């Protein structure tokens, strides 16, 4: 109840709840209007109604009832874009927090971001959460990820559901048939396996496979942006007709043939300079430094202590090549957009975007040209130039007021005064309090009914309407997990247990696990208060682990316990008190659960199996259960209860 009251209090002062209603008119008076086309800024007014700009010009008539904003001395620019982010990673060692990531962009005047860190299952709940205004956010362009088996994007153990895989055109069409029903905003393809000359290269995607993905995406009206980091990767991407290559080519200078190919196929370039800039030599502008949150500033301070460490030769060479390639492409007239790879260590949500724009001005762009790259050009790369990216009648009212002249002096870009998303002014003070505070963003809460996955449904989804998925240890040689539900095609089947079989990888202590989201996509939070623990039926061949994916806790510290299953089916009742964290200070919060995870472990190269059924939260232990304790790592006095069936 205390958490619910806090959530309601925060909602009442939500950064978007304080804004004007969708049908109210707003007139911004006397601003220096930089419209995103590259034309010089002019003094004028901008009239908004609903989510649209309806008029731009000097001395506009104020409609009756319109709210007036005095913008004299300020510059009005279109909302900025970041075409490459990973919003579930903060850029430093901390748990994921979508609300803080979103807030970082809004505070920096970034009103549209591409997120490459979601799965298809996460798209609908994120959209619903943002639409309800439970969390303030910029426009989110949510991508489904596709890669090649053994390629980049598949080596982190996040599961084939997270990065769909294709090595042939036929497999590409199958992957896209899986991706498109989730209605993503775009497709991200990991097409290039070069590992920067310091690690073993991974597999790369061929032209026919990538072209098949592009054809299906374009037929659905979706752009395709690739992970490409070499000249040959860019060549493959352009030949396949992708809309943009993400990251800069860092292995060799871009040649005239590639430039001609990119221009012929209208392929743009998103260099993500800030993720490759050597951090040992990085120095922030004063306003940029002040914009960092306390955790970001602490991370930077820890790096400053290591600034004497020399830049590795391969990093220095790549960095020089990447800068020169941006100069070449600009001179040739290839479209260059703004993206950062934010969420990767040391690249922060919001500040990273402004630094990327700043870097363009170091490589031949004027401040005005850099702003065009971040606004009109980036919108055009997404196929949205008719909708946003400029200040003109009919455009979406994504606007930023800057206390300075960023079109003339790019460092003024850090002086964000006011931000509008779809015509609604965002209250920035609550967002600053959120990102500077230690508490995680409050998220919507779903009260658990009890059944988790009893096999009652015949469509492969859980009783909670969530999709069970697999994940594994990381590495190119990671483990693999397959799971099936015998009887799922028979509506009269008395039970539909899940049968898991894992092929263990080559790393020490390999594992594979079944993830049972408690909310769709494990985005919002589950409330299991009122229950005593987790119950299920199982048979297997050894020891297994249960874990809770807990919000605001690093995954290494998630609460876990163990159980043993043998040849005969048993019913287990495992109380919440049996779950322990590696962090002795952590406490299991039953209002911050996101998924229940069943982990199989084994010897490198070995196999493991497990059968599960009737997984549920239980309210009290059955009177005829027999105690069968099995200590969990770090637990003090766990108690597990099993019943032979």
N, C-alpha and C positions, 0 to 999 in steps of 0.2 A: 504494500500500500504506500509505503514511503517513497519507493521508486516511481510508482504511478503518479503520485502527487508532484514529484520533481519533474517528471516528463510533461505533465499538464502545465506546470508553471513555466517551463522553458518554451512550450508550444505557444503559450499566450503572448510571449515576447519574441516569437520567431522572427528572423530577419525578413521573411517575406510577408508575415502577417501585418507588419507595420506599414506596408506599402499601399499605394492607391489601388482601388478595385480595378478589375479588368476593363470596365467601360468608362472609367473616369478619364478626362482629358488632362494632360500635363503640358505646359509650355515652358521650354527652357529658353531664357531670355539672355541675349547679349553675349553669347559664347563665341570664342574663336572656333569655327566649325571646320574641322579637317574631315572631309567626307569619305576618305578611303580610296579615292580614285588617283591620288597623287597630285591633284590640283592644290595650289596654295590655300591655306586656311583663310576664311573670310568671317567677319563679324556678322552674326545673324541669330535668328530664333529657330527653334525646332519644336514642332507641335506633335505630340503623341496622343493617340487615342487607342485604348485597348493595348494590343501587343504590336501595333504598327506605327510607323512614322507617317503622318498624313500631310505635313507641309514643312518646307525648309525655306527660309528667306528672311530678309530684313523687315523688322517692324510688323510681324504677323499679328493679326487681330486675336485677342484672347477670347476664346469661347466662354459663354456664361458658365460659371461653376468650375472652370478649369483651375487646377493648381499651378501656381507660377513659381519658377525657380530662377533666382538671380544668379547667372553664371558669368557675369562680367569679370574679366581677368583670368578666366579659366578656359581651357581648350577642351572641346567636345570631340571625341574620336569614336569610331565604331568599336564595339566590343572585340577584344582580342581572341585569337584562336590558339589552341595547342593541339596539333594533329598527332601527337604521340605521347601517351601517358600510361602509367600503370597505377591506378588510383588505390589499389589495395596494399601498396607498399609505400611507406612514408619517406623513404630516402635515408633513413637512419634506423638503428636497431630499436624497433618498437612494434607493438601489435598493429594490425591494420585498423584504420578508422576512416571510413568513407566520408563521414561528415566533416572531419578536419581537412581531408584532402580537398573536398569541394570548396570549403571555406577559404582555403589558401588561394585558390584561383579567383574567387570572387573578390577577395581583398586586393588582388593584383590587377583587377580589371579584365580578367580572362572570362569571357562569357560563353565559350564553347570549347569542349575538350573531347578528344578521342580516347576512349578507355580500352586498352588491350589486355586487361587483367581480369576479364569476366568470362564465364562460360555461358552457353545458351540458356541454361536453367536460371541464371542470375538476372537475365535481362528484364523479364516481366516484373519481378518483385522490386528491382531498383526503380523502374519507371513508376510503379505504383507508389512507392515510398516517396519519391520526389514529387509526383503529382499531388499527393495528399498534403504536401508542405510539412511533413514531419521533419524533413531535413532540407535545408536551403542548398541549392546546387545550380551550377551553370547548365547550359544545354549539354546533354550527355550523348555523344555519338558512340554507341556501344557496339563493339566488334565481336564477331565469332572468329576464332582463330583456326587456321588450317596450316598444317606442316607436312613434311615428308617423313616417313619412317626413318628413324636414326638421324633426323635433322634437328636443327636448333628449334627450341620451343617444346620439344618432346622429352628433353633430358632431365627435367626437374621433378619427375615423378608425380605430376598433377593429374595424370590419367588421360586416356584417349578421348574421354568426353570433353576435356578442357581444351585440348588441341587436337582437332580432327586430323586424320592423316590420309595422304593420298600419294601414290607413286606412279599412277597411270591416269589417263583421261577417264577411264571407266570408274576408277576409285574416286576421282575428283567429283564426278557427277553424283556418286553415292554420298560423299561427304557434304556436298552442297544441298542434297535432298534432306540431310539431317539438319543443316544449319539454317536454311531459309525459313522453315516454320516458326523459328524463334523470333522472326522479324528483326534481325539486327539492322543497325544503321549502315554498316560497312563490313567488309571482309578483310581481315589481316592475314597475310600469308607469309610464313617463314620459308623463304625461297632460297636463301644463301647460307651455306654451311661453313664459310671461312671463319676461323677463330683467331683472327688478327695476328697470325704468325707466331703465337706463343703457346697455343694448345692444338691438339689434333683436330683436323678439320672434320666437320660433320657432313652428312649428305645434303645435297642441293636438289632443288626441283628442276625438272626439265621443262622445255618450252611447251610441248603438247599438254602436259598436266596443268601447268599454270594457265595456259590459254583456255582450257576447259573450265577452270574455276572462274576466270574473268568472264567467259561467255554466259555462264549461269548467273553470275552476280549482276552483270549489266542487263540481262534480260529482266531481272527483278528490280532494276533501277538502283543498284547499290554500287558504290565505288570499291575498288580494290587497292590496298596499299600493302607493299611488301617489306619484309626485312631483307635488305640487300646491302652488302657492305663491300662489294668488289666491283670492279669495272665489268667483269664478265657477268656477274649477277645482275647488274643494271642492264646489260645487253639482253639477257634472257627476259627480264621483266618488261623491257620496252617492246621486245618482239612479241610477247604474249599480250600486250595491250593494257598493262596495268595503268591505273590513274596516277599513281605516284610511287616512287621508291623511297622507303623510309630508311634513314641513316645515310651517312655519306660514304662514298667509295674511298677506302683508305689504303688500298694496296698498290695503286698506280694512278698516274694522271689520266683523266678522262680525255679520250681522243675525239677528233672531229667526226669520225664515223658514228660513235655512240651519241654525240650531240645531235647529229642529223637524224638518227633513229628515234631519239627521245622526242624531238620536235615533230617528226612525221607521225608518231603515235600519240602525241599530246601527253606524254608522260612527264609528270612534274618531279621535283626533287625536294626532299625534306631532310636536311643534313643532320639534325640533332647534334649540333656542335657541343653543347654543354655536357653531354655524357662522355665525350671523348677528350675534353679539355683536361690536361694534366692537373690534378688537384694540388699537387705539391707547389705549383707555381701560380695557382689561382689567387687573385686578389679582388675583393669586392669593392664596389663603389660605396661611399658613406651611406647613402639612402638605402642601398641594397642590403648592407649589413644591418641597418636598423629594422628592416622588414623581416628579418629572420625570427622565427619563434625561439623560445628558450631551448628546446631540444636540438633545433637546427644549429643555433649558435654554439651549443655545447659540442656538437659533432664537429663543427668547423674548428673549434678551439683544440680539440684532440688531434685534428689533422695538422694544425699549425705547428704543433709540437714535433711533427715528423717532416716538416717542410724541407729539412736539409737532405732528405733522401732524394737521390738523383732520379730524374725521369728515365725510365727504361728506354733503351735505344729504339725498340720496335714501336713504343708509344710515341716517342718524339717524331720518328719518321712518318708514322701514320697521321699524326696531328698536322704536320706540315703539308702533307699531300691533301688532306681533307680541306684545309683552308684554301689551297690553291685551286682545288676543284670547284669550290663555291665561286671563286673569282671567274674561272673559265665559263661556268654555266651562266652566270649573270651576264657576262659580256656577250654570250651567244644568244641570249633571250629566252632561255629555258625558265619556266615558272619555278620559283623557289618559295616554298611554304615554311611555316614555323612549327616545329615540334621539338620535344626535349628528351623523351625517354624518362620523364620524371618518375620518381619512385625507385629508380636505381640509385645505389649508394651515393650520396652527396648531391643529388639533383632533386630539388625540393619543389613541391606542388605550388605553383604560382610564381615564386621568385625565379625558378628555373626558366619559365617562359620569358620573363622580362630580360633575363640575361641572354637568352638565345637571340632576342631581337637586338639587344645591345651588340652582340657579336657580329651580326650582319653589318653593322655600321663600321666595324673594324676591317671588313673584307670588301669594301667598295660600295656599299649601299649608303645613300644619304639617310638621315633620320626619317624623312618622309617616305622614302622607298622601303625602308625596313618596316614602317607601320603598314604600308600597303601589303607587304608580304604576310603580315600577321592578321590582316583583316580581309580585304577583297580577294587577294590571291588565294589565301587558305580556304575561304568560302568557295571559290571557284574550283579548287582541287576536289572538294567534296561534292561538286555538282550543285551547289546552293547559291550561286551568285545572284540568281533572281530573287532570293529570299532574304539574304543577310550579307553582311560584310561591308556595307556602305551606309552613309547617311543620306537617304533619298526617300521621297514619298513611295510608300508601298513596301519598303524594307522592314524587316523585323526590328523592333525598337530595343536593340542591344547596344547600349551606349555607356561611355565612361567619361566623366569629367576629371580633368587633370589640372592640378594647380601649377601650371607652367606651360611650356611650349615644346612638347616632345617631338613635334614634327621638325623642329629646328635644333633642339638640344635633347638627345635621346635619354640622358640621365634624368630628365624631368618625368620620365615614364613611371618612376617609382612613387610619384606624388599623387596617388589616386585619392580623389576627394569624394566622388559619388559614382554609383554603379547602378545601371538599369538592365534587367533581364526581361525580355518580352514586355517592355513598358512598365514593369514593376520596379520601383526603387528598392534596392537591397539595403537594409539597416546594417551598416558595417560594424558598429560597436559590439553587438552580441557575437559576431563572427570572430572579432579580435579576442574577446574573452574566451571563446571556445578554443581557438588554436593556441593560446598562451596558457590555458589551464591544463592541469594534469588529468582531469576527469575525461573519460571517453564520451563521445557523442551519444546522447540518449537515442535509442532506436525503438520502433514499434515492437510491442510484445504480444505473443500469441500463447494463450493458455492451452496447455496440452490436455487432450481428452483421455489419454491412457494408451490406446493401441498405437504402436509405431509402425510395425510391419508384420502383420499377422497372416499375410498371404490371402487376405479377403478379396483383393482386387486381381483382375485377370489381365491388366494392361502393363504389368511390370513396375507400376508405381506403388509407393507405400500407402498405408491407410491415411497418412497425412497429405497425400497428393504430391509427394516429392519423389524425385528420381534417385534411386540408389546408384552410386558411381564408385569407381575404383581409384585408388592412388597407391603410390609405391615409394620406395627409397629413390634417391636421385641418382643421376649418372647415365651415361650412354648405355651402360650394361645393367640398367635397373631391372628390378623384378617385374613380373607380369601377373595379373589376376584376371581370371575369367569366372563369371558366375551366371548360373542359369536357375530357372524356377520350374522344375518339372511339374506338369499338370496345369501350367498357366494358360494353356489353350483349351482346357476342359472346364467349362463353367460348373460342372457337377463334381469336380474333384473335391474331396473332403478337406484337403490341405494342400498348400503350395509352398513347401520349404524352399529356401535359397541354398543352392549347393555351390560352394566356392572351391576353386582349385588354383593354387599359386605356383608359378615357376620362379624360383628364387634367382636373383641376379648374382653377380660375381663379387660384389663388395662384401666386406665383413659385416655380419649381423644384418643381412638383407631382410626386407619385409614387404608385404603387400597387404592392403586393407580395403574393406568395404566401408564406404561412407554412407550413412543413412541420415540425410538432412532432416532436421526437425521442423524447419520452415523451408519454403521453396527456395532452392539455390543456396540455402544456409546464409541468407542475407540478413533477415530480421531475426529477432530473438524469441526463444521458446521459454515458457514459464512452466516448470515442473514442480512447483511448490504444491504441497498436499499429497505428494507421492513419497513412498519410502525408498524406492530404488528401481532397478531395471530387472525385468524377468524375461526369460526366453527358454526355448527348447533347443538342445544342441546335441550333436554327436560328432566325434572327430578322432584325432590321433595324437593328442598331446596338449601342450599349453598354448593359450591364446590370451590376448589382451583386449580390454575394453577401454576406450578413451572418450572423453567429452571434448569436442571443439567448443571452447569457451571464449566468448567475446572479451576483448581487452586483455587477453593473456597470450604471450608468445607461445607458438605451437610446441616448442620444446618443454614448456611448463604446463601443458594441458593435463588435466586430471586423468589418472589411469588406474587400472587394477587388472588382475589376472584371473583366469579360470582354466580348469582342465576338463577336457571332454574325451570320452572313450568310445568304444565301439557301439555301446548301447545309448539310446537317446535318454537324456536327462533334462529335467526342468530346473533351471537355475533362478534363484532370487538373490540379487546382489544389491545390498543397501548402498545408498549414496555415501555413507560413512566409510566404505571400503576404498573409495577413490582418493588418490593422493597425488599431489603435485611435487615436482622436483624442487619447486620454490617453497621452502618451509613457511613463508609468510602468506602464501596464497590460500584463499578459502574458496571452496566450490560454491558459486552463486547460482542457484537454481532458476534465476530470472535472466541469466545470460548464456544459456545453452544455444548452440547452433546445429550441432550434429552429434550423433552417436557413431563411433567408429569401432569396427571389429578388425583387429590386426592379427595376421598370420605371420609367423617367423619361421626360419629354418636355416639349414646350412647353405652356404654358397653353392649354387647349381642344383640344389635339391628341390623337392616339391612338398607342398602341404595342402591339406584339404579340411573343410569344415562344412557341416550342414546346420542351418539355422531355421527356426520357425517360431511363430507366435511371439515376436519381440514386442515388449510393452513396458510401460511404467506401471508399477504395482503400488497399492496403497498400504498393504500390511502383509506380513509374512504368513503363509498358510500354516496351520497348526501342525500338519504332519510332515513339514519339511525337516530334512536332516542336515545338520551343520557340516560343511566341508570347507574349512578355511584354507585359503591359499594366499600367502603374502604377496602384496604388490610392491613394486619398487618404491621405497620411500614411505610406505604406509606403516602405521604404528600397530593397529589392531584390527585388520580387516576381517569381516565375517561374510562368507558366501554360503548359500543354502541350495541344495540340489535335491531333486526327487527323481527316482528312476521310473521311467514309463515302460 
